[in-house]
Amino acid sequence: MKQIGWFLSLLIVFYTVPVLAEEKVEDLSESTRPAVIGWVETVKVFPGGFSLKARIDTGAKGSSINAPRVESFEKNGEPWVRFDLTNASGKRKIQIERKVERLVKIKRKGQRAKERKVIRLGICLGDRFEELEMSLADRRGFNYPVLIGRLDLEKRFGVWIDPGVKHTLSPICDIQLEGEDRVLKK
């Protein structure tokens, strides 16, 4: 008898939650409704204004960017890093220097946790520009040089993800950044 009651409760929840979710979406006006994006989008990274493909990953807590060779140094008594960022075509490179904001331990299945340096970079997704904390990772073995994690998706960009689509937005932020970063030719 308890099993039947439990099963009926589960059925009620299964059928009412989607209806409540739909009502919640319909109650939002067009201006307050979050953008729906795909699981892969193009972002612009600043400085440099490079357009790169980004994996939109709700399974990852934080965001990361491809930096296979990171040089650490000190500036004004604080830890800094220098690394090269290459655009999608591989024809342009920019050298980026940033202060290390913190260190983060990344858990990896079946392996020891790995420590990564975290910096702040500007990211344009659609018409939204946000400065994100990005961990520096060697992502050469991955299809996408940028990964945007769930905390940034939820708190910074306020988007919903549709796993059935990709490339729904073009980065159209009008950003001009000044700084010490320089573009290098290959």
Long-range contacts (C-beta under 8 A, 24 or more apart in sequence): 34-158, 34-159, 34-160, 35-126, 35-157, 35-158, 35-159, 35-160, 35-169, 36-159, 36-160, 36-161, 36-162, 36-168, 37-125, 37-126, 37-159, 37-160, 37-161, 37-162, 37-165, 37-168, 37-169, 38-161, 38-162, 38-163, 38-164, 38-165, 38-166, 38-167, 38-168, 39-161, 39-162, 39-163, 39-165, 39-166, 40-144, 40-166, 40-167, 41-125, 41-126, 41-148, 41-166, 41-167, 41-168, 41-169, 42-167, 42-169, 42-170, 42-171, 43-123, 43-124, 43-125, 43-146, 43-148, 43-171, 44-123, 44-124, 44-171, 44-173, 44-175, 45-85, 45-121, 45-122, 45-123, 45-124, 45-146, 46-121, 46-122, 46-123, 46-124, 46-129, 46-175, 46-177, 47-94, 47-96, 47-122, 47-177, 47-179, 47-181, 48-85, 48-87, 48-92, 48-94, 48-96, 48-181, 48-183, 49-175, 50-85, 50-86, 50-87, 50-88, 50-92, 50-94, 51-87, 51-88, 51-171, 52-87, 52-88, 52-144, 52-145, 52-146, 53-88, 53-143, 53-144, 53-145, 53-146, 54-125, 54-144, 54-145, 54-146, 54-147, 54-148, 55-142, 55-143, 55-144, 55-146, 55-147, 55-148, 56-148, 56-153, 56-161, 57-147, 57-148, 57-149, 57-150, 58-149, 58-150, 58-153, 58-161, 59-150, 60-147, 60-149, 60-150, 61-149, 61-150, 61-151, 62-104, 62-118, 62-133, 62-134, 62-135, 62-149, 62-151, 62-152, 63-123, 63-132, 63-133, 63-134, 63-135, 63-146, 63-147, 63-148, 63-149, 63-151, 63-152, 64-116, 64-134, 64-135, 64-136, 64-137, 64-139, 64-146, 64-147, 64-149, 65-121, 65-134, 65-135, 65-136, 65-137, 65-139, 65-145, 65-146, 65-147, 66-137, 66-138, 66-139, 66-140, 66-142, 66-145, 66-146, 67-136, 67-137, 67-138, 68-138, 68-139, 68-140, 70-117, 70-136, 72-100, 72-117, 75-99, 79-117, 81-117, 81-119, 81-136, 83-136, 84-184, 88-145, 90-186, 91-186, 92-183, 92-184, 92-185, 92-186, 93-183, 93-184, 93-185, 93-186, 94-181, 94-182, 94-183, 94-184, 95-181, 95-182, 95-184, 96-121, 96-181, 97-180, 97-181, 101-133, 102-133, 104-135, 106-135, 106-137, 122-175, 122-177, 123-148, 123-152, 124-171, 124-172, 124-173, 124-175, 125-157, 125-159, 125-169, 125-171, 126-169, 126-170, 126-171, 126-172, 127-172, 127-173, 128-156, 128-157, 128-173, 129-173, 129-175, 130-156, 130-157, 132-156
